[in-house]
Amino acid sequence: MADSGRRPLSGDKPSQKVIALAAGEAHTLALTGDGRVFSWGRGTLGRLGTGSEEDKILPELVNFDSSKRTENPRFVQVAAGAYHSLALQG
């Protein structure tokens, strides 16, 4: 059987199809079909939304404060600028 190049993904890696991308000056956002947001690139000034300024070379799940909610938010659109990232909740 030929290797299709697909690898199983789990945990905080994208397991759904990426439906939208946004590129900032030095970072990128990906929105998956299940409404999750991933970011990678330069972390300067907190632009990745990960809570640190550490650079990431691989996509990392952006965790949003859900302490007041019973379920994780679902996002429908992403945008990025030079030093900021935006996610529109649907």
Secondary structure, DSSP 8 states (H G I E B T S, - for coil): ----S-----TTS--S-EEEEEE-SSEEEEEETTS-EEEEE--GGGTTSSSS---EEEEEE-----TT-SS---EEEEEE-SS-EEEEE-
